[in-house]
């Protein structure tokens, strides 16, 4: 059931469509505090991540897909395979304190940028999905992987 959806998301056209829909999805996820998404059950689970803007000092919220990793949540800075790291990941490097909204609940977290073997193992969890494999081939940068731990 998910294979056609993931294959579409992995294609360059699919990535453009999803990037165009993301702002609308962010509004839905924001208003429902992570309870609902336009992508619904056809996508990976999503959360709202609120970071502190490294330049502005203002809260910045974005919708991200995640995978479970032991007692932590894992998020990947793929940015659809674009050349630059996503802003939220740069914000976490500057200040790892953040919050997550899931299923209507706000959870304070601390982000850890994973490195070496721990990063590689977490990255493999994302690369099980074809769109992340495609995103990785579109860029020369190392995709950042963060573990989010409840504070």
Protein Blocks (a to p, Z undefined) as FASTA:
>chain_A
ZZmmmmmmmpmklmmmmmmmmmmmmmmmmmnnomacfklmmbccddddddddfklopacd
dddddddehjbccdddkknopabdcfklmmmmmomcdcddeehiacdddddddehjllmm
mmmmmmmpmklmmmmmmpcbdcdddddddZZ
